């Protein structure tokens, strides 16, 4: 398991190699590299790990840290029988702090609804 950096990141080690021409013979160049990568977790677990909280309700108290961390993050969903990837953009900043009953949006097919009603109807 990769070492933990904290705030939802792990250290991943790797290497790359290349063949370089030398004066009389070819040389193999091998370099190592280390990079911080986001953990592959479900969103709730990622949020709790990133802010160091045991419970998601405790994590929501650190809204400013979450806003900075989640904006520009890609999220993969697997519900509904297929996989989709979404990017959380800067417009998500205005969503934080609002309950699902106040997050209104226009559906592709149907009237305007809020997030709470949408998920209650979609996943009964």
N, CA, C and O atoms as a Tinker XYZ file with bonds, in Angstrom:
   496  protein
     1  N      0.855000   -1.190000    0.000000    73     2
     2  CA     0.000000    0.000000    0.000000    64     1     3
     3  C      0.891000    1.241000    0.000000    63     2     4     5
     4  O      1.869000    1.288000    0.746000    81     3
     5  N      0.573000    2.250000   -0.824000    73     3     6
     6  CA     1.418000    3.453000   -0.882000    64     5     7
     7  C      1.376000    4.247000    0.429000    63     6     8     9
     8  O      0.355000    4.248000    1.117000    81     7
     9  N      2.471000    4.917000    0.776000    73     7    10
    10  CA     2.480000    5.759000    1.982000    64     9    11
    11  C      1.463000    6.893000    1.889000    63    10    12    13
    12  O      1.237000    7.447000    0.813000    81    11
    13  N      0.853000    7.234000    3.021000    73    11    14
    14  CA    -0.188000    8.262000    3.081000    64    13    15
    15  C      0.444000    9.647000    3.269000    63    14    16    17
    16  O      1.259000    9.854000    4.169000    81    15
    17  N      0.055000   10.584000    2.407000    73    15    18
    18  CA     0.494000   11.977000    2.548000    64    17    19
    19  C     -0.473000   12.795000    3.393000    63    18    20    21
    20  O     -0.119000   13.877000    3.860000    81    19
    21  N     -1.680000   12.299000    3.594000    73    19    22
    22  CA    -2.717000   13.058000    4.276000    64    21    23
    23  C     -3.520000   13.867000    3.269000    63    22    24    25
    24  O     -3.143000   13.962000    2.101000    81    23
    25  N     -4.607000   14.441000    3.710000    73    23    26
    26  CA    -5.499000   15.247000    2.877000    64    25    27
    27  C     -5.940000   14.523000    1.608000    63    26    28    29
    28  O     -6.076000   15.143000    0.553000    81    27
    29  N     -6.163000   13.204000    1.709000    73    27    30
    30  CA    -6.694000   12.441000    0.588000    64    29    31
    31  C     -5.675000   12.048000   -0.460000    63    30    32    33
    32  O     -6.056000   11.657000   -1.564000    81    31
    33  N     -4.380000   12.141000   -0.149000    73    31    34
    34  CA    -3.333000   11.834000   -1.135000    64    33    35
    35  C     -2.410000   10.727000   -0.648000    63    34    36    37
    36  O     -2.170000   10.574000    0.550000    81    35
    37  N     -1.905000    9.966000   -1.594000    73    35    38
    38  CA    -0.900000    8.942000   -1.353000    64    37    39
    39  C      0.349000    9.281000   -2.157000    63    38    40    41
    40  O      0.299000   10.079000   -3.093000    81    39
    41  N      1.474000    8.665000   -1.781000    73    39    42
    42  CA     2.717000    8.785000   -2.557000    64    41    43
    43  C      2.809000    7.569000   -3.468000    63    42    44    45
    44  O      2.706000    6.433000   -3.007000    81    43
    45  N      3.003000    7.808000   -4.756000    73    43    46
    46  CA     3.200000    6.738000   -5.725000    64    45    47
    47  C      4.607000    6.852000   -6.279000    63    46    48    49
    48  O      5.037000    7.921000   -6.711000    81    47
    49  N      5.313000    5.740000   -6.260000    73    47    50
    50  CA     6.671000    5.697000   -6.780000    64    49    51
    51  C      6.666000    5.003000   -8.138000    63    50    52    53
    52  O      5.853000    4.114000   -8.390000    81    51
    53  N      7.567000    5.414000   -8.992000    73    51    54
    54  CA     7.661000    4.798000  -10.302000    64    53    55
    55  C      9.026000    5.034000  -10.901000    63    54    56    57
    56  O      9.888000    5.662000  -10.287000    81    55
    57  N      9.216000    4.533000  -12.087000    73    55    58
    58  CA    10.475000    4.755000  -12.782000    64    57    59
    59  C     10.196000    4.856000  -14.272000    63    58    60    61
    60  O      9.151000    4.416000  -14.751000    81    59
    61  N     11.114000    5.423000  -14.979000    73    59    62
    62  CA    11.057000    5.420000  -16.440000    64    61    63
    63  C     12.463000    5.202000  -16.960000    63    62    64    65
    64  O     13.451000    5.515000  -16.296000    81    63
    65  N     12.530000    4.663000  -18.152000    73    63    66
    66  CA    13.827000    4.321000  -18.715000    64    65    67
    67  C     13.902000    4.770000  -20.162000    63    66    68    69
    68  O     12.887000    4.920000  -20.843000    81    67
    69  N     15.113000    4.978000  -20.607000    73    67    70
    70  CA    15.327000    5.347000  -22.006000    64    69    71
    71  C     16.679000    4.822000  -22.454000    63    70    72    73
    72  O     17.582000    4.610000  -21.644000    81    71
    73  N     16.800000    4.619000  -23.734000    73    71    74
    74  CA    18.044000    4.169000  -24.330000    64    73    75
    75  C     18.732000    5.382000  -24.945000    63    74    76    77
    76  O     18.156000    6.056000  -25.800000    81    75
    77  N     19.959000    5.662000  -24.516000    73    75    78
    78  CA    20.716000    6.826000  -24.978000    64    77    79
    79  C     21.943000    6.382000  -25.761000    63    78    80    81
    80  O     22.637000    5.453000  -25.347000    81    79
    81  N     22.218000    7.024000  -26.875000    73    79    82
    82  CA    23.443000    6.662000  -27.602000    64    81    83
    83  C     24.669000    7.223000  -26.870000    63    82    84    85
    84  O     24.681000    8.374000  -26.433000    81    83
    85  N     25.693000    6.383000  -26.752000    73    83    86
    86  CA    26.945000    6.808000  -26.140000    64    85    87
    87  C     28.016000    6.947000  -27.215000    63    86    88    89
    88  O     27.730000    6.824000  -28.405000    81    87
    89  N     29.222000    7.199000  -26.799000    73    87    90
    90  CA    30.295000    7.394000  -27.765000    64    89    91
    91  C     30.618000    6.090000  -28.490000    63    90    92    93
    92  O     30.789000    6.088000  -29.709000    81    91
    93  N     30.703000    4.982000  -27.756000    73    91    94
    94  CA    31.035000    3.717000  -28.382000    64    93    95
    95  C     29.938000    2.667000  -28.233000    63    94    96    97
    96  O     29.965000    1.639000  -28.909000    81    95
    97  N     28.979000    2.924000  -27.354000    73    95    98
    98  CA    27.935000    1.935000  -27.116000    64    97    99
    99  C     26.689000    2.637000  -26.562000    63    98   100   101
   100  O     26.790000    3.754000  -26.054000    81    99
   101  N     25.522000    2.000000  -26.655000    73    99   102
   102  CA    24.306000    2.607000  -26.096000    64   101   103
   103  C     24.276000    2.456000  -24.572000    63   102   104   105
   104  O     24.839000    1.512000  -24.017000    81   103
   105  N     23.611000    3.403000  -23.912000    73   103   106
   106  CA    23.436000    3.387000  -22.463000    64   105   107
   107  C     21.959000    3.341000  -22.132000    63   106   108   109
   108  O     21.133000    3.934000  -22.827000    81   107
   109  N     21.638000    2.637000  -21.072000    73   107   110
   110  CA    20.258000    2.626000  -20.576000    64   109   111
   111  C     20.204000    3.594000  -19.403000    63   110   112   113
   112  O     20.951000    3.459000  -18.434000    81   111
   113  N     19.313000    4.565000  -19.505000    73   111   114
   114  CA    19.134000    5.551000  -18.435000    64   113   115
   115  C     17.856000    5.184000  -17.685000    63   114   116   117
   116  O     16.786000    5.075000  -18.285000    81   115
   117  N     17.971000    4.998000  -16.389000    73   115   118
   118  CA    16.812000    4.663000  -15.550000    64   117   119
   119  C     16.675000    5.742000  -14.490000    63   118   120   121
   120  O     17.614000    6.001000  -13.737000    81   119
   121  N     15.500000    6.377000  -14.427000    73   119   122
   122  CA    15.217000    7.411000  -13.441000    64   121   123
   123  C     14.038000    6.976000  -12.582000    63   122   124   125
   124  O     13.116000    6.315000  -13.060000    81   123
   125  N     14.079000    7.349000  -11.331000    73   123   126
   126  CA    12.946000    7.086000  -10.447000    64   125   127
   127  C     12.192000    8.396000  -10.233000    63   126   128   129
   128  O     12.757000    9.486000  -10.328000    81   127
   129  N     10.920000    8.258000   -9.945000    73   127   130
   130  CA    10.119000    9.444000   -9.677000    64   129   131
   131  C      9.113000    9.137000   -8.582000    63   130   132   133
   132  O      8.731000    7.985000   -8.375000    81   131
   133  N      8.695000   10.170000   -7.892000    73   131   134
   134  CA     7.710000   10.067000   -6.822000    64   133   135
   135  C      6.697000   11.174000   -7.045000    63   134   136   137
   136  O      7.066000   12.306000   -7.358000    81   135
   137  N      5.428000   10.853000   -6.886000    73   135   138
   138  CA     4.388000   11.855000   -7.100000    64   137   139
   139  C      3.247000   11.639000   -6.110000    63   138   140   141
   140  O      2.985000   10.514000   -5.684000    81   139
   141  N      2.583000   12.713000   -5.755000    73   139   142
   142  CA     1.398000   12.628000   -4.907000    64   141   143
   143  C      0.170000   12.412000   -5.770000    63   142   144   145
   144  O     -0.036000   13.144000   -6.738000    81   143
   145  N     -0.646000   11.429000   -5.445000    73   143   146
   146  CA    -1.846000   11.103000   -6.211000    64   145   147
   147  C     -3.047000   11.060000   -5.268000    63   146   148   149
   148  O     -2.927000   10.690000   -4.100000    81   147
   149  N     -4.199000   11.446000   -5.798000    73   147   150
   150  CA    -5.435000   11.355000   -5.020000    64   149   151
   151  C     -5.770000    9.887000   -4.776000    63   150   152   153
   152  O     -5.557000    9.044000   -5.648000    81   151
   153  N     -6.287000    9.588000   -3.605000    73   151   154
   154  CA    -6.686000    8.217000   -3.288000    64   153   155
   155  C     -7.918000    7.836000   -4.089000    63   154   156   157
   156  O     -8.758000    8.681000   -4.397000    81   155
   157  N     -8.017000    6.565000   -4.420000    73   155   158
   158  CA    -9.166000    6.040000   -5.142000    64   157   159
   159  C    -10.188000    5.537000   -4.113000    63   158   160   161
   160  O    -10.197000    4.360000   -3.752000    81   159
   161  N    -11.040000    6.447000   -3.654000    73   159   162
   162  CA   -12.046000    6.146000   -2.637000    64   161   163
   163  C    -13.400000    6.649000   -3.102000    63   162   164   165
   164  O    -13.489000    7.445000   -4.037000    81   163
   165  N    -14.463000    6.176000   -2.440000    73   163   166
   166  CA   -15.744000    6.811000   -2.732000    64   165   167
   167  C    -15.705000    8.221000   -2.140000    63   166   168   169
   168  O    -14.897000    8.498000   -1.253000    81   167
   169  N    -16.559000    9.094000   -2.618000    73   167   170
   170  CA   -16.478000   10.520000   -2.293000    64   169   171
   171  C    -16.595000   10.797000   -0.796000    63   170   172   173
   172  O    -15.850000   11.620000   -0.265000    81   171
   173  N    -17.506000   10.132000   -0.116000    73   171   174
   174  CA   -17.696000   10.364000    1.319000    64   173   175
   175  C    -16.436000    9.968000    2.091000    63   174   176   177
   176  O    -15.989000   10.714000    2.962000    81   175
   177  N    -15.858000    8.801000    1.780000    73   175   178
   178  CA   -14.633000    8.369000    2.455000    64   177   179
   179  C    -13.470000    9.301000    2.134000    63   178   180   181
   180  O    -12.650000    9.595000    3.004000    81   179
   181  N    -13.396000    9.769000    0.883000    73   179   182
   182  CA   -12.337000   10.705000    0.496000    64   181   183
   183  C    -12.435000   12.006000    1.299000    63   182   184   185
   184  O    -11.427000   12.516000    1.789000    81   183
   185  N    -13.650000   12.536000    1.429000    73   183   186
   186  CA   -13.855000   13.777000    2.176000    64   185   187
   187  C    -13.445000   13.594000    3.640000    63   186   188   189
   188  O    -12.750000   14.438000    4.206000    81   187
   189  N    -13.877000   12.492000    4.241000    73   187   190
   190  CA   -13.525000   12.245000    5.649000    64   189   191
   191  C    -12.019000   12.096000    5.816000    63   190   192   193
   192  O    -11.448000   12.628000    6.768000    81   191
   193  N    -11.371000   11.380000    4.904000    73   191   194
   194  CA    -9.920000   11.196000    4.987000    64   193   195
   195  C     -9.183000   12.512000    4.754000    63   194   196   197
   196  O     -8.184000   12.796000    5.415000    81   195
   197  N     -9.673000   13.303000    3.823000    73   195   198
   198  CA    -8.991000   14.550000    3.460000    64   197   199
   199  C     -8.989000   15.567000    4.592000    63   198   200   201
   200  O     -8.005000   16.283000    4.776000    81   199
   201  N    -10.071000   15.640000    5.348000    73   199   202
   202  CA   -10.143000   16.624000    6.434000    64   201   203
   203  C     -9.880000   16.004000    7.808000    63   202   204   205
   204  O     -9.925000   16.696000    8.824000    81   203
   205  N     -9.605000   14.699000    7.833000    73   203   206
   206  CA    -9.283000   14.029000    9.084000    64   205   207
   207  C    -10.475000   13.854000    9.995000    63   206   208   209
   208  O    -10.345000   13.976000   11.213000    81   207
   209  N    -11.638000   13.568000    9.428000    73   207   210
   210  CA   -12.856000   13.393000   10.220000    64   209   211
   211  C    -13.287000   11.928000   10.215000    63   210   212   213
   212  O    -13.046000   11.210000    9.245000    81   211
   213  N    -13.918000   11.493000   11.285000    73   211   214
   214  CA   -14.442000   10.135000   11.363000    64   213   215
   215  C    -15.855000   10.045000   10.796000    63   214   216   217
   216  O    -16.257000    8.999000   10.285000    81   215
   217  N    -16.599000   11.130000   10.885000    73   215   218
   218  CA   -18.003000   11.166000   10.475000    64   217   219
   219  C    -18.186000   12.235000    9.394000    63   218   220   221
   220  O    -17.595000   13.309000    9.502000    81   219
   221  N    -18.987000   11.973000    8.357000    73   219   222
   222  CA   -19.206000   12.985000    7.307000    64   221   223
   223  C    -19.779000   14.296000    7.830000    63   222   224   225
   224  O    -19.500000   15.354000    7.266000    81   223
   225  N    -20.577000   14.250000    8.900000    73   223   226
   226  CA   -21.134000   15.490000    9.456000    64   225   227
   227  C    -20.031000   16.364000   10.038000    63   226   228   229
   228  O    -20.090000   17.591000    9.953000    81   227
   229  N    -19.012000   15.718000   10.637000    73   227   230
   230  CA   -17.868000   16.474000   11.150000    64   229   231
   231  C    -17.076000   17.096000   10.005000    63   230   232   233
   232  O    -16.560000   18.207000   10.135000    81   231
   233  N    -16.978000   16.386000    8.891000    73   231   234
   234  CA   -16.219000   16.887000    7.736000    64   233   235
   235  C    -16.880000   18.126000    7.136000    63   234   236   237
   236  O    -16.183000   19.018000    6.653000    81   235
   237  N    -18.201000   18.196000    7.158000    73   235   238
   238  CA   -18.911000   19.328000    6.549000    64   237   239
   239  C    -18.686000   20.626000    7.322000    63   238   240   241
   240  O    -18.986000   21.703000    6.808000    81   239
   241  N    -18.171000   20.546000    8.526000    73   239   242
   242  CA   -17.860000   21.763000    9.285000    64   241   243
   243  C    -16.649000   22.489000    8.708000    63   242   244   245
   244  O    -16.413000   23.656000    9.021000    81   243
   245  N    -15.891000   21.806000    7.876000    73   243   246
   246  CA   -14.698000   22.394000    7.259000    64   245   247
   247  C    -14.980000   22.698000    5.789000    63   246   248   249
   248  O    -14.271000   22.223000    4.902000    81   247
   249  N    -16.014000   23.489000    5.540000    73   247   250
   250  CA   -16.482000   23.756000    4.174000    64   249   251
   251  C    -15.444000   24.429000    3.297000    63   250   252   253
   252  O    -15.325000   24.091000    2.120000    81   251
   253  N    -14.697000   25.367000    3.836000    73   251   254
   254  CA   -13.720000   26.094000    3.020000    64   253   255
   255  C    -12.621000   25.157000    2.515000    63   254   256   257
   256  O    -12.190000   25.267000    1.367000    81   255
   257  N    -12.169000   24.238000    3.369000    73   255   258
   258  CA   -11.147000   23.274000    2.957000    64   257   259
   259  C    -11.718000   22.360000    1.878000    63   258   260   261
   260  O    -11.044000   22.065000    0.891000    81   259
   261  N    -12.952000   21.913000    2.062000    73   259   262
   262  CA   -13.588000   21.032000    1.083000    64   261   263
   263  C    -13.790000   21.730000   -0.260000    63   262   264   265
   264  O    -13.569000   21.121000   -1.306000    81   263
   265  N    -14.201000   22.976000   -0.248000    73   263   266
   266  CA   -14.403000   23.700000   -1.507000    64   265   267
   267  C    -13.112000   23.749000   -2.306000    63   266   268   269
   268  O    -13.111000   23.474000   -3.506000    81   267
   269  N    -12.034000   24.091000   -1.660000    73   267   270
   270  CA   -10.739000   24.198000   -2.340000    64   269   271
   271  C    -10.294000   22.829000   -2.854000    63   270   272   273
   272  O     -9.750000   22.723000   -3.954000    81   271
   273  N    -10.523000   21.790000   -2.064000    73   271   274
   274  CA   -10.054000   20.461000   -2.412000    64   273   275
   275  C    -10.893000   19.819000   -3.523000    63   274   276   277
   276  O    -10.347000   19.137000   -4.391000    81   275
   277  N    -12.205000   20.029000   -3.505000    73   275   278
   278  CA   -13.077000   19.328000   -4.446000    64   277   279
   279  C    -13.208000   20.011000   -5.801000    63   278   280   281
   280  O    -13.490000   19.347000   -6.799000    81   279
   281  N    -13.008000   21.331000   -5.855000    73   279   282
   282  CA   -13.126000   22.008000   -7.152000    64   281   283
   283  C    -12.028000   21.514000   -8.074000    63   282   284   285
   284  O    -10.865000   21.428000   -7.678000    81   283
   285  N    -12.390000   21.194000   -9.284000    73   283   286
   286  CA   -11.552000   20.645000  -10.357000    64   285   287
   287  C    -11.223000   19.169000  -10.163000    63   286   288   289
   288  O    -10.359000   18.637000  -10.859000    81   287
   289  N    -11.897000   18.499000   -9.228000    73   287   290
   290  CA   -11.709000   17.070000   -9.017000    64   289   291
   291  C    -12.659000   16.315000   -9.946000    63   290   292   293
   292  O    -13.781000   16.767000  -10.175000    81   291
   293  N    -12.232000   15.182000  -10.480000    73   291   294
   294  CA   -13.101000   14.350000  -11.313000    64   293   295
   295  C    -13.731000   13.266000  -10.455000    63   294   296   297
   296  O    -13.050000   12.601000   -9.674000    81   295
   297  N    -15.040000   13.095000  -10.607000    73   295   298
   298  CA   -15.803000   12.127000   -9.834000    64   297   299
   299  C    -16.409000   11.121000  -10.805000    63   298   300   301
   300  O    -17.019000   11.515000  -11.799000    81   299
   301  N    -16.252000    9.828000  -10.531000    73   299   302
   302  CA   -16.868000    8.776000  -11.347000    64   301   303
   303  C    -18.075000    8.237000  -10.594000    63   302   304   305
   304  O    -17.973000    7.883000   -9.420000    81   303
   305  N    -19.220000    8.174000  -11.272000    73   303   306
   306  CA   -20.426000    7.611000  -10.661000    64   305   307
   307  C    -20.700000    6.256000  -11.296000    63   306   308   309
   308  O    -20.392000    6.035000  -12.468000    81   307
   309  N    -21.279000    5.355000  -10.518000    73   307   310
   310  CA   -21.577000    4.020000  -11.024000    64   309   311
   311  C    -23.041000    3.647000  -10.811000    63   310   312   313
   312  O    -23.409000    2.487000  -10.993000    81   311
   313  N    -23.877000    4.599000  -10.432000    73   311   314
   314  CA   -25.281000    4.250000  -10.213000    64   313   315
   315  C    -26.032000    4.330000  -11.537000    63   314   316   317
   316  O    -25.570000    4.967000  -12.484000    81   315
   317  N    -27.180000    3.689000  -11.597000    73   315   318
   318  CA   -27.984000    3.707000  -12.816000    64   317   319
   319  C    -27.533000    2.691000  -13.848000    63   318   320   321
   320  O    -28.002000    2.733000  -14.985000    81   319
   321  N    -26.636000    1.777000  -13.491000    73   319   322
   322  CA   -26.231000    0.728000  -14.413000    64   321   323
   323  C    -25.096000    1.085000  -15.350000    63   322   324   325
   324  O    -24.699000    0.245000  -16.158000    81   323
   325  N    -24.558000    2.284000  -15.280000    73   323   326
   326  CA   -23.429000    2.662000  -16.136000    64   325   327
   327  C    -22.531000    3.627000  -15.396000    63   326   328   329
   328  O    -22.898000    4.171000  -14.355000    81   327
   329  N    -21.338000    3.833000  -15.952000    73   327   330
   330  CA   -20.325000    4.677000  -15.303000    64   329   331
   331  C    -20.217000    5.999000  -16.047000    63   330   332   333
   332  O    -20.145000    6.026000  -17.275000    81   331
   333  N    -20.206000    7.093000  -15.298000    73   331   334
   334  CA   -20.007000    8.435000  -15.852000    64   333   335
   335  C    -18.952000    9.148000  -15.048000    63   334   336   337
   336  O    -18.800000    8.899000  -13.852000    81   335
   337  N    -18.208000   10.047000  -15.706000    73   335   338
   338  CA   -17.186000   10.838000  -15.025000    64   337   339
   339  C    -17.586000   12.304000  -15.122000    63   338   340   341
   340  O    -17.871000   12.806000  -16.209000    81   339
   341  N    -17.607000   12.983000  -13.989000    73   339   342
   342  CA   -17.959000   14.394000  -13.918000    64   341   343
   343  C    -16.788000   15.165000  -13.335000    63   342   344   345
   344  O    -16.005000   14.618000  -12.559000    81   343
   345  N    -16.666000   16.420000  -13.702000    73   343   346
   346  CA   -15.654000   17.289000  -13.114000    64   345   347
   347  C    -16.376000   18.328000  -12.272000    63   346   348   349
   348  O    -17.314000   18.970000  -12.745000    81   347
   349  N    -15.951000   18.497000  -11.040000    73   347   350
   350  CA   -16.530000   19.510000  -10.164000    64   349   351
   351  C    -15.847000   20.823000  -10.516000    63   350   352   353
   352  O    -14.641000   20.969000  -10.318000    81   351
   353  N    -16.604000   21.772000  -11.033000    73   351   354
   354  CA   -16.000000   23.046000  -11.435000    64   353   355
   355  C    -16.239000   24.115000  -10.372000    63   354   356   357
   356  O    -16.834000   23.837000   -9.331000    81   355
   357  N    -15.783000   25.320000  -10.630000    73   355   358
   358  CA   -15.876000   26.399000   -9.636000    64   357   359
   359  C    -17.309000   26.809000   -9.331000    63   358   360   361
   360  O    -17.561000   27.414000   -8.289000    81   359
   361  N    -18.262000   26.493000  -10.220000    73   359   362
   362  CA   -19.652000   26.840000   -9.918000    64   361   363
   363  C    -20.185000   26.002000   -8.757000    63   362   364   365
   364  O    -21.223000   26.332000   -8.183000    81   363
   365  N    -19.488000   24.924000   -8.408000    73   363   366
   366  CA   -19.906000   24.106000   -7.267000    64   365   367
   367  C    -19.717000   24.844000   -5.957000    63   366   368   369
   368  O    -20.286000   24.443000   -4.942000    81   367
   369  N    -18.931000   25.915000   -5.951000    73   367   370
   370  CA   -18.704000   26.658000   -4.705000    64   369   371
   371  C    -20.004000   27.195000   -4.119000    63   370   372   373
   372  O    -20.141000   27.268000   -2.898000    81   371
   373  N    -20.959000   27.571000   -4.965000    73   371   374
   374  CA   -22.205000   28.125000   -4.443000    64   373   375
   375  C    -23.131000   27.046000   -3.890000    63   374   376   377
   376  O    -24.120000   27.364000   -3.230000    81   375
   377  N    -22.823000   25.764000   -4.151000    73   375   378
   378  CA   -23.660000   24.662000   -3.677000    64   377   379
   379  C    -23.400000   24.356000   -2.209000    63   378   380   381
   380  O    -24.318000   23.965000   -1.488000    81   379
   381  N    -22.171000   24.526000   -1.760000    73   379   382
   382  CA   -21.826000   24.167000   -0.389000    64   381   383
   383  C    -22.663000   24.965000    0.603000    63   382   384   385
   384  O    -22.873000   26.168000    0.446000    81   383
   385  N    -23.134000   24.263000    1.627000    73   383   386
   386  CA   -23.887000   24.923000    2.679000    64   385   387
   387  C    -25.384000   24.926000    2.461000    63   386   388   389
   388  O    -26.130000   25.362000    3.337000    81   387
   389  N    -25.848000   24.446000    1.302000    73   387   390
   390  CA   -27.279000   24.401000    1.040000    64   389   391
   391  C    -27.770000   22.962000    1.195000    63   390   392   393
   392  O    -27.096000   22.033000    0.751000    81   391
   393  N    -28.934000   22.764000    1.818000    73   391   394
   394  CA   -29.482000   21.418000    1.900000    64   393   395
   395  C    -30.007000   20.965000    0.533000    63   394   396   397
   396  O    -30.323000   21.809000   -0.305000    81   395
   397  N    -30.108000   19.658000    0.291000    73   395   398
   398  CA   -30.574000   19.155000   -1.003000    64   397   399
   399  C    -31.951000   19.676000   -1.409000    63   398   400   401
   400  O    -32.252000   19.767000   -2.599000    81   399
   401  N    -32.786000   20.015000   -0.432000    73   399   402
   402  CA   -34.124000   20.516000   -0.768000    64   401   403
   403  C    -34.085000   21.908000   -1.399000    63   402   404   405
   404  O    -35.065000   22.327000   -2.015000    81   403
   405  N    -32.968000   22.634000   -1.256000    73   403   406
   406  CA   -32.856000   23.982000   -1.825000    64   405   407
   407  C    -32.057000   24.018000   -3.129000    63   406   408   409
   408  O    -31.996000   25.061000   -3.778000    81   407
   409  N    -31.448000   22.904000   -3.521000    73   407   410
   410  CA   -30.659000   22.847000   -4.758000    64   409   411
   411  C    -31.579000   22.518000   -5.921000    63   410   412   413
   412  O    -31.852000   21.347000   -6.184000    81   411
   413  N    -32.056000   23.532000   -6.616000    73   411   414
   414  CA   -33.010000   23.339000   -7.711000    64   413   415
   415  C    -32.283000   23.304000   -9.049000    63   414   416   417
   416  O    -31.279000   23.989000   -9.246000    81   415
   417  N    -32.814000   22.485000   -9.973000    73   415   418
   418  CA   -32.258000   22.396000  -11.319000    64   417   419
   419  C    -33.340000   21.958000  -12.290000    63   418   420   421
   420  O    -34.358000   21.394000  -11.888000    81   419
   421  N    -33.112000   22.220000  -13.567000    73   419   422
   422  CA   -34.043000   21.851000  -14.634000    64   421   423
   423  C    -33.642000   20.476000  -15.146000    63   422   424   425
   424  O    -32.485000   20.259000  -15.508000    81   423
   425  N    -34.595000   19.544000  -15.178000    73   423   426
   426  CA   -34.334000   18.205000  -15.669000    64   425   427
   427  C    -34.328000   18.200000  -17.198000    63   426   428   429
   428  O    -34.938000   19.064000  -17.827000    81   427
   429  N    -33.635000   17.225000  -17.792000    73   427   430
   430  CA   -33.628000   17.103000  -19.247000    64   429   431
   431  C    -35.033000   16.817000  -19.761000    63   430   432   433
   432  O    -35.475000   17.390000  -20.757000    81   431
   433  N    -35.715000   15.932000  -19.072000    73   431   434
   434  CA   -37.088000   15.597000  -19.441000    64   433   435
   435  C    -37.970000   15.807000  -18.215000    63   434   436   437
   436  O    -38.014000   14.959000  -17.323000    81   435
   437  N    -38.658000   16.915000  -18.172000    73   435   438
   438  CA   -39.545000   17.149000  -17.050000    64   437   439
   439  C    -39.385000   18.530000  -16.449000    63   438   440   441
   440  O    -38.619000   19.357000  -16.943000    81   439
   441  N    -40.123000   18.765000  -15.373000    73   439   442
   442  CA   -40.113000   20.096000  -14.745000    64   441   443
   443  C    -38.886000   20.331000  -13.871000    63   442   444   445
   444  O    -38.066000   19.437000  -13.664000    81   443
   445  N    -38.786000   21.538000  -13.372000    73   443   446
   446  CA   -37.713000   21.875000  -12.432000    64   445   447
   447  C    -37.966000   21.136000  -11.126000    63   446   448   449
   448  O    -39.109000   21.010000  -10.686000    81   447
   449  N    -36.907000   20.654000  -10.518000    73   447   450
   450  CA   -37.018000   19.919000   -9.259000    64   449   451
   451  C    -35.818000   20.252000   -8.377000    63   450   452   453
   452  O    -34.927000   20.995000   -8.789000    81   451
   453  N    -35.796000   19.709000   -7.179000    73   451   454
   454  CA   -34.631000   19.890000   -6.315000    64   453   455
   455  C    -33.923000   18.545000   -6.167000    63   454   456   457
   456  O    -34.478000   17.512000   -6.540000    81   455
   457  N    -32.711000   18.549000   -5.631000    73   455   458
   458  CA   -31.893000   17.340000   -5.546000    64   457   459
   459  C    -32.543000   16.270000   -4.674000    63   458   460   461
   460  O    -32.463000   15.082000   -4.984000    81   459
   461  N    -33.181000   16.684000   -3.593000    73   459   462
   462  CA   -33.819000   15.726000   -2.695000    64   461   463
   463  C    -34.942000   14.969000   -3.401000    63   462   464   465
   464  O    -34.992000   13.740000   -3.338000    81   463
   465  N    -35.836000   15.684000   -4.068000    73   463   466
   466  CA   -36.949000   15.045000   -4.772000    64   465   467
   467  C    -36.448000   14.180000   -5.922000    63   466   468   469
   468  O    -36.971000   13.090000   -6.151000    81   467
   469  N    -35.439000   14.658000   -6.647000    73   467   470
   470  CA   -34.903000   13.902000   -7.783000    64   469   471
   471  C    -34.409000   12.524000   -7.349000    63   470   472   473
   472  O    -34.775000   11.517000   -7.957000    81   471
   473  N    -33.583000   12.468000   -6.304000    73   471   474
   474  CA   -33.041000   11.193000   -5.878000    64   473   475
   475  C    -34.093000   10.327000   -5.209000    63   474   476   477
   476  O    -33.996000    9.102000   -5.281000    81   475
   477  N    -35.086000   10.903000   -4.569000    73   475   478
   478  CA   -36.164000   10.101000   -3.989000    64   477   479
   479  C    -36.984000    9.438000   -5.081000    63   478   480   481
   480  O    -37.389000    8.285000   -4.929000    81   479
   481  N    -37.240000   10.147000   -6.188000    73   479   482
   482  CA   -37.999000    9.574000   -7.307000    64   481   483
   483  C    -37.170000    8.568000   -8.104000    63   482   484   485
   484  O    -37.676000    7.519000   -8.503000    81   483
   485  N    -35.919000    8.885000   -8.330000    73   483   486
   486  CA   -35.061000    8.072000   -9.189000    64   485   487
   487  C    -34.664000    6.757000   -8.543000    63   486   488   489
   488  O    -34.588000    5.733000   -9.222000    81   487
   489  N    -34.408000    6.771000   -7.225000    73   487   490
   490  CA   -33.893000    5.586000   -6.537000    64   489   491
   491  C    -34.766000    5.183000   -5.365000    63   490   492   493
   492  O    -34.292000    5.097000   -4.232000    81   491
   493  N    -36.046000    4.933000   -5.633000    73   491   494
   494  CA   -37.002000    4.510000   -4.592000    64   493   495
   495  C    -36.632000    3.170000   -4.029000    63   494   496
   496  O    -37.321000    2.659000   -3.147000    81   495
